[in-house]
């Protein structure tokens, strides 16, 4: 669930960037104001990219975590089988 939240946050950031770039105020910026606005935009893009990387990592962790349970379940089944065979000896 956190993965979708992080991905949604990145989508929201990118949508806000696009919305701001479309405004007449942004288009009218020049000089230092334009530089600062572009710097903020680049920072926001970096944050969005980081959130996407976090979402991808969380998805990978979730997938690996889901693989872990069957692995240990199989190990437990195998241990029970070995214990049963030892008892029969």
N, C-alpha and C positions, 0 to 999 in steps of 0.2 A: 504494500500500500504506500509506503514512504517513497518508493521509486516513482510512482505516478504523481505524487505531490511535488517531488523535486523536478520532474520533467514538466509539469504544469507551471511551476514557478518560472522555469526557463522560458517556456512559451509566452508567459505573461510579460516577462522582461523584454523579449524580442518584439512583442506586439506594441509595447509602450514605446520602444525605440522607433519603430516604424511610424507610429502615430505622431510622435514628436517631430520626426523628420518631415512629415507631410504638412506641418503647420506653417503658416505664413511667417510667424515670429522666427522660427528656426531658419527658414529660407532667407530671411532678412538679416541674419546675424553676419557680422564682419569683424575682422581683426581679432582682438583678444577675446571678445565674447564668443566668436566662432571657434577659436582654439579651445577655450574652456568647455564649450558645449560638446565639441568633438572628443575631448579628453573624457568627459563624463560618459559619453556614448560608448567609447572604447572600454572604459571600466565596466560599464553595464554588460557589454558583450562578453567580457572576460568572466564576469560573474555567471552569466547564462551558460557559457561553455563549461565552467566548473560544475554548475548544477547538473548539466547533462552528463558529465563524466561521473559525478557522484551517483546519478541514477543508473548509469550503466554498471558501475561497480556494485551497487546494491542488488541489481538484477542478477549479476554473476554470483554474488554471495548467496542470494536466495536459492539459485539453481544448485549451487554446490551444497548448500545446507540440506536441500531436499534429497540429494543423492546420498548424503551421509546416513540418514535414518535407515534406508534399506540395506546399506552396507553393514551397519552394526546389527541389524535384525538378522541378516544372514550369518554373521559371526556368532550370534547367540544361538541360532538354530544349529549351527555346526557344533558348537560347544555342547549343546544338549545331546546331540547324536553321539558324540564321542563319550560323554558321560554315561549314556545308556549302554553303549557297547562295553565300556569298562565294567559296569555293574553286572553285566551278563557273564563276564569272565569269572 
